[in-house]
């Protein structure tokens, strides 16, 4: 019986593209030259992906400036001193901080999808960042003349548009990246932060029909960066009950590098055997779970 497969996550950029991005930042490469290099890299990634026989592919997120902050790349109303995320090896990543409203995306993910579909011969899925991740841009002490409530309304509208544009442009599926799920449990063991994230994302999802939500999934993982993670020490049992209340058709749960307790595997009366081969589909009341190594 064939295993149902679907790629998750980014593909490492080739050295030539990394060097090109650095050269562009230093003023040694023109925008046109970088665009040409990026286009070549995307085409190569798609060809290699198709050669694996995968029935669905992605563009490897080769040209996104960041999987998390692509919608705000180049936005003028940002300061660099936002939320700090600490990884297990001690290094940190810091999100920007929003300084003024109204909040608007500068880039929607369908731009990447359009390019990928132009060169692909098989269905293409598209990853988007969650509303809950971008909610962290708003500072705790507020923004004068721009309330958090107004920001959330703008965020919900923009996040909906990001997903909807991808669906309308023919994405096989839209994957919402929710790497902050386990991180929320780590930052707030009471579960209040996680519940607020789930509620916020569901406010976006309720704007879609049941048929549309069947093509929307959510991806969760321990947040990898530089061979380290920010929340691998959080047991999935702390996340899964809330995760499965998201109104999506698919769940993509990263398990290959994660220790999963028996309690988590037996959640809700459903048992998942985790080994070299990960079970492709596990029925749940909310839809189905696709497990992937990311």
Steps between C-alpha positions, in 0.01 A plus 500: 500500500652836403566749780329834466774763505516875509812713545525729801739786568780674317772361277855623579609774264795421271825689568461704180170649616631569851801678352273691263277621784806614693640674193170679438490620862854633460416677174714274282205341317209671330134419569467360148797269549364377834156441349656297219701293748192447716291389202766249396516363855122457520494317167783270610325430832175414324671268253685317779179477706309357205778247440432347844156394380320704764141556388502849654791743518596845629750758382711427808441858619818587313417865446311588819705738715361305799225243543365709789545860392462493121168694525673797666830502312576863423218638717598845622320494835726248673768519768756221558436455874206260504434165667815294566490124432772298673620168358635200689861569402479856636469697177202730454279636226316827544178601331444860395262725691215685333521875561195635318177402329316409297653156459533382141689218330768607254509154338243222464608139461316456169788689336727202575228255400450662162866463412514139618186393311636657184784245500346199679340200333338366819278667764665764719419573863572835662606581855380815676577637845233489767312797636611403850869529406450846353297607804831506687596812301269719709682637809377433854490872579282573196528750216369852538196555279487135393339260746569130523140434400547702180826316430334160544222591256761608244703184565200270456408665171855480365553141612172395341605671178836320505330160522213581264727635225695173504182294477376715213834469318469122497702380798455127557490585871588793723713412800484736798832496684431487875846441646410725793251241631739307724691821573181648644480211747862557599450872555170454685452154658144596603396462136340845484735626229448187289123530529518863389708396197251226408207738538667763282578252222149360512362851456678498163396144412132562570506745209538204261240248392523135605607412146778761506620385841553150361787650299646681801734329746714595796861401559661475841857423602752589774629799305834414340775752433876445463468135602324595822137537610302731726247255643597136441486447877122565502307172482245486221240399759502865608419615145287241321166544682495869408657450158223264391239771563634702208245494218723360229486195278856379557751493785872471422676392819879484502607185684824363354734689735257520791459278803127432526356368825256208493240731652531731198485211254183369665329840504126482451498123472700501174836323496786593269793264462815706458805343343712513189186521289254754633128425459368724221143549620350482849123568522391772739166672563632817335628338181812298444856519618789476259825430681817621336865531580496861386 
